[in-house]
């Protein structure tokens, strides 16, 4: 009886020793006959390194074949089920990778654990300090607080023109102003509406460019029209920094020369001081003659083509490709990518930017005609002709567009050739 009890007790002990520990914390191996027997799978030789604010884990895979390993971290040592329940599962690593990179919050110490994952997705809960769980906590340095400096207030640049006024002087307008020593060369604009921003400046016309040493400038606009003026330093136009302040560099009130004044012996002025609409002719006596236009000969009567000529014309027209779908894209000349060299360059670039590039071809054509109505340099006028041709083509005014491109062809042969070929085809089909 005692012998049987002894055998039963030994069997129970032996069963408890060799029961797998897949779900309970226990030692993972035991010495048997001088060799180590593996009772549950686990990775070993877990190493931790801190590099550039990250925690890099590395280990050796279990001798047993497993497809993946789960990585955990906790603020407490993970040496049993109670502490494991508080752990945070970070992710998994495939078998053979044997590494995992964690990006923990700086300044907080963590313990790490790596477990083999079975086919059912459950990890084998084996906790062996120094082999698959870290003995001590590790942390990355806390990031230094980011100090955001309040932006320094921008330096206030006093305006070059500090005052402007427009007054009548007989049949002219005297534009007087005050300017500081930074003002060197000024550009005077005139508009039929208040000039309050760059859009108003675009609608205005350039009257003259002059040295700031002058105390004022005289303008001869068309009588009977309300006008407003603006004075912009030329260097601001070139740099694209335009600040318009009503009452300082832009007139607050309109000025108008009474209609009906008869001008005799206008003083010598620069061509830039004239702007459309031109004054009406003042006739002192009626024109001689009957006032009737000579009659023109009638157009010849149309004739029917012969059958052979009609067939030949039809076959030739069938071979001609359709040009409607080959309209060239809107093109901006290379000069617009450079800093403007003066007021007329800036005004032309502003028309291209604010009108043509935004698809307002009707408004662009109108502004370009106003621009060309003044005396411009040959280069600026040619560029304006090219842009006017594009604006007209996009509006369907093909004939007018064709002639504008012809005027710009000598200076811009490569740019105008596609447009001219397109317009010839369109006009031929019509």
C-alpha positions, 0 to 999 in steps of 0.5 A, a space after each residue: 500500500 505504501 509502495 503504491 502511494 509512493 508511485 502515485 505521488 511520484 507520477 503526479 510530481 513527474 506530470 507537474 514537471 513536464 506539463 507545458 507552460 503555454 499560458 502560465 509563467 514558469 521556468 522554460 527549461 530544466 536540466 535533465 540528464 546533463 542537457 537542457 530540455 525546452 518545455 515551451 518556445 521562447 526567443 532568447 538573448 534579448 538586447 536593447 539599444 537606444 539610438 537617435 531617440 528610438 529603442 532598438 530590440 534584437 533577439 534570437 529566434 526560438 529553436 522551434 519554428 514560429 512565423 512571428 513574435 509579439 513585442 510588449 512593453 510595460 512600466 513594471 517588470 514583466 515576470 508573471 501573469 499579473 504584470 503581463 496583464 498591464 503590458 502594452 502590445 506594440 506589434 509583431 515581427 516576422 520570424 528571421 527579422 529578430 529586431 523591432 524598433 520602438 518610438 516611446 515617449 521621451 523620459 519614461 522608462 519601460 521594460 520590454 518582452 518578446 513572446 513567440 506567437 502560436 498558430 492560434 494567434 496566442 502568445 506563449 507566455 514564458 517570462 525569463 528575465 535576461 532572455 526574452 524580457 529585460 532586467 532593467 528599464 530603458 528610456 530615451 531622452 526627453 525631447 527639449 521643449 520647442 521654444 517658439 519665438 514670437 515673430 518680430 514685428 516687421 520694420 515699418 517702412 515709411 512711404 516715399 510719397 507722403 502727400 499728393 494733391 491735384 488742382 486745376 491750373 487753367 486748362 491743365 491739372 497740377 499734381 503736387 506732392 511731398 516726398 522724403 529723401 528715399 524717393 528718387 524717380 516717381 511714376 504718375 498714373 491717372 485713372 477715371 476711378 479712385 486708385 486704391 489698390 493694384 487693380 485700380 492701378 491696372 485700370 489707370 494709365 501711365 502719365 509720366 515718369 520723372 525725377 522726384 526732385 521736381 515739386 510737381 507735374 502738369 498733366 493735360 487730360 481730356 476736359 469734362 472727365 473726373 480723374 484721380 491720380 497716384 504716384 508710385 516710386 519706380 523702384 517699388 514698381 520694379 520690386 513688385 512692392 506696391 503700397 497705395 494709401 489714399 490721401 498719401 500717394 493716391 488722391 482722395 478727390 477727383 479733379 475735372 477740367 470744365 468741358 468746352 475749354 479751347 486750348 491754343 498752343 499747348 505746352 511741350 510735354 512728353 508723349 507719356 502725358 497723353 492718354 485716350 480718349 483723344 480730344 474731339 476736333 474743334 471745327 471753326 467752319 464746315 467741311 467743303 464738299 457734299 459730304 458724300 462718299 464716292 460709290 464703290 463698284 459692285 462685287 462681281 456676281 458669283 459663278 458656278 464651278 465646273 464639275 471637274 473644278 468642284 471635284 478638284 476643290 473638294 479633294 484638296 479641301 478634304 486633305 487639309 487638316 482641321 486647324 481648330 483643334 490645334 490652337 496653341 496654348 497661351 504663352 508668356 514671353 521670357 521677358 516677364 520672368 525678369 524683374 521689370 526695368 521700368 514702369 511700362 514693363 511693370 504695367 505690361 507684366 501686371 496685365 499679363 498676370 491679372 488678366 490673361 493668366 486668369 482667363 479674362 481675355 476680353 479685359 486683357 485685350 482692352 487693357 492692352 489697347 489702352 497700353 498701346 495707345 501711349 507712346 511705348 518703347 519698341 520692345 514693350 510695344 512688340 510684346 504688347 502686340 503679341 499678348 494682344 494677338 493671343 487675347 484676340 485669338 482666344 476671343 475668336 477675333 481671328 482676323 484682328 489677332 492675325 495682324 497683331 501677330 504679324 506686327 510682333 513676328 520680326 522680334 518673336 518669330 518662333 513664338 508667333 509662327 504657331 499662332 500664324 499657322 493656326 490663324 491661317 487655317 481658321 481663316 481659310 476654313 471660314 
